[in-house]
C-alpha cells in the first residue's frame, strides 16, 4: 500500500530533495512551505508521516507538532533542523516524535528514517476510508443533543458507535471539537472501555477474554481454535462480514472462565476443543 508523506519546510530545495529521494522509494510525497498550509492539508487528508522543519517563520515546527499531537494523534512525525543543539533535540523528543534528522542529511539517512517511522504503529489507529458512509446529519443530531450536558461523553460515544458501528479517529476528533474537550480525553475513554472499538466490526463481534482467570483455563487455545474456524486473525473481519475477532483484558466474569462473547451473548466454561461450536447458530 502506498504511504503518504508530507514534507514541511520553508526551504523549497529541501522539499524537492525529499520528494526526489522518497518518491524513488515508492512513497507518495507532498510538500508545503508553511505550517499553516500543512495544517490545512492534514485536516483534509490522511498522512502516514509528516516530516517537518523545526525553525520556520510564523508557526514553527514545534507548534505544528503540538497541533498534530492534539488533533491527529495517528500521524507519525519526524523532526528535522539545521540547528541541532542539545536543547532543540531535547524539546523535539519531548513532543513524542518518532525520529530526529539533523541537517544536512544523506539520502540513505532520510530513507532509513522514513522506513523505520512508517513501520512504527501509530498511537491511534489510522482513519479508514469507509468512514464517509455514515449519516453525518444523525451524528450532528447526537452531538447537539448532548453538547451542553456535563459528563455526557460516554453517552455520545455509545450513540455514535451505534450509528457508525465503530469510533474511528476522525469521528473522535469531531466529537472532541463539538464537546469542547481534548481529543486525547476522547481517545482515553474509547481505549479504556472494551465496549468501544476503533475498528470496523462484523455483524457479530467475537471477543475472547484473556484475563488471568481465563488464560489459565486455556483461553489461548480457544483463541487459536476460533482463528482457525473463522480464517482470520485478531482485529480482522470474515469475508462475509459476519464475524470479527478480538481479545479483551477482562470482562468481569471470572467465575465463568474461560469466557467468550459473541455480540451481546456470553459463553462461559468454554471447552477449547469445541470453541468453534458456539458460532454455528449465528447467521
N, C-alpha and C positions, 0 to 999 in steps of 0.2 A: 504494500500500500504506500502511495506517495505521501511523504511527510511535508507539511507546510512550515516554512521557516520565515520569520520576519526579522529583518536586519534594520536596526535603528542607529543612525549615526549622522551627525551634521556634516561629515565629510563624504561627498558622493564617491570619491575614489575608493574609500573603504567599502562602501556598499557594493560598487561594481566588482571589486575584488572578491568579496564574499559570494556574490552571485555567481561569478565565474567558477570558483572552486567548488561550491556546494551543488550547483546545477549539474556539473560533470559527475557528481556522485549520486545523482538521482533525486535530489531534493528540489521541491518547488519553492523558490525564493522570491520574496517581495521585499523591497527596500523603501524606507522613508527617511527624511532628514530631520524630523522633529518628533518629540514625544507626543505632542498634540495629534499629529497625523497617525501615529502609532495607536493611540488610544481609540481613535475613530475606527481604524481598521480592525482592531481586536474586538471591538463591540459588534462589528459586522460579521466577522468570520472566526473560525476556529483555527488557531495556530498551535502546532505541536511544540514549537520552540520559538522564543524571542531572544535574539542576540542584540544587546543594547550597549552603546557607549555610555559612560557614566557622566562625563563632563560635557554638557550641552547647554546652549542658551535657553532662557525662559523656563522650561521644565526640564530639569536634568534627569539622568538615568536613575538616580536613587529614588526620585519621586515617581518615576514611571514604574519601577519595580514594586514600590509600595502599593501603587494603584492596581497593578496586576495581581498582587497577593491578596488584595481586598476584594476585587471584583471578578477575577478569572483565575481561581486557585489551581485549576487543572493545567495552566500554562507554565511550562518549564522556562527558566531564564538563565542565560549565560551573560555575564557582565564582561565588558572589555574597556580598557582605558590605557592611555599613554602615560598616565600619572599613577603608576602602581606603587605608591608608598605603603608602608605597613598600615597606616591609618585608613587609607582608602580600601585596602584589602580587607581589613577588619570590618569596616562599615558595610561593605558589599556582602561579605559572608553572613553577616548578622541578618541580612534580608532573605536568607534561605534560598540563595541561588544554587544552581547545580554545578556551575564551574566559573572560573575567572580566567580571562585571557589578557595578559599584558601586551600592549602594542609596542613594537611591531611583532607579528607572529608569522610563522611559516605556514604555507597551505596545508601541510600534513598535520600541523598542530591544530588548526581550525577543524579539519575533517575529523580527527580523532575526538576532539572535544564534543563536536555535534553528534557523532555517532554514539558516544557514551551517554550524552544527555538524553537523546530520544529513546534510549534503551532503559532509562530510569523511569519507573512507574510514576505518573503524576499523583499529587497528593489527593486530588479529587478526580473521579472518572471523567473522561472527555465527554462533552455533549454528543449525542448521536443525531444523525440527520433526520430520523423519523419523528423528532420532537414536534415538528411543524404540523403534524396530523391532528393534534388535539384542538378542541374548540376554545380559542383564546377568549371569546366572549364569556364562556362559562367560567373560565379561570378568573377573569376580571370580576365577575359577579361574586365569586367566593371571596376574593380579596376585599371587595367593597363591603361585604357583609361583616368581616372581622377586623378590618384595619384599625378601627378605633377602640377595639376591645383589648385591654391589657392582658397579657398572658395567653393570647389566643393562637399562638404559633402552632401548637400541636394540632388543634382543630383544623387550621388552614392546611397543614401538611396532609392530614388524613383525607380531607375532601379533595385536595389537589391530586393525591395519589389515586383515589377512587376514579377521578375524571380521566387521568392520563395513563394510569397503570404503573407508573414509577415516578421518581423525582430526579430528573437529570439536573446537571449543574446550571443550565440556562434557566430552568424553572425556579431553582433555588435563588438565583440572582433576582428574578422578577419578584418573588415573594419577599426577599430581604429589602428590596427597594421600596415596595409598597408598604410594608410593615415598619419601615424606617429602623431596621436593625442590621447589624453587620452580617455579611454573607457567611462569615466564619461561625456565627452563632446558629444560623440555619443549618449549616453543614454538620455542626456538632450534634444537633438534635437528630438529624436524619441518620447519622452514623451510629448514634448510641442505641436507638431503639430498633430491634430486629424487625419490627413490623414494617418499617420504611425501607425502601430499596431505591438505589440509583441506577438500576439496570432494568431493561425491558424484561417482563416475565411471561411465562407461558400461561395457558388457561388455568393450570394447576401448578402452583409453585411448591416444589418438594424441598423440605428443609430437614436436614439430618443434624440432630443435636450432637455436638462434640464436647459437651461439658464433662467434667471428671466422672460423674456417676455413669454417664452413657459410654464414655470412652473405655472404661474398664470392663464394660459389658459388650465389647466388640463393635462399637459404633463405626470404627474404621472399616470393618468387614461389610457392614450394612451399606456404607457409602460406596465401597467398591462394587458391590452387587448391583446397586441402583445405577451406577455409572455404566456398567456393562449392559444392563437391561435397556436403558434409555439411549445408549450410544452417545452420551455427551459427558463433558466434564463439568466441574463446578463453574457457575456463572454462565452456563450456556443454555440454549433452548432447543428442544427437539425440532426436527424439520417440519412437523405438522403443527408446531406452536402449542401442542397440548401440555407439555411439561417443561418446567425449568428446574434447575437443581442448584442448591446452595447449602452451606453449612452454617450453623449458628452456635454461639458460645454456650448459651444456656437458655432454656425456655421456662425454667422454674417448675419443672415436673419431675424432679429427681426420683420420686417414688415409683415412677412408671418406666424408668430407664431399662433399656435404651429406647429413645423416643424418635419418631419420625412424624412430621407434619405434612399433610398433602392438602394444600389450600387451607381451609379452616378446620379440617379433620385431624384429630390427634390419634396416633397409633402408639401404644405403649407395649413394653415387653416384646419388641420385635425380634424374631428369630433371624439372625444374619443370613442363614441359608435359604430363607423363604421371604426375604425382604421384598423381592420383586412382585410377590403375590398381592401386596397392598395396592398395587396400581391397576390391577385387572378390571376393576369396576368403574374406572374413570374414562369417560369418552368425550 
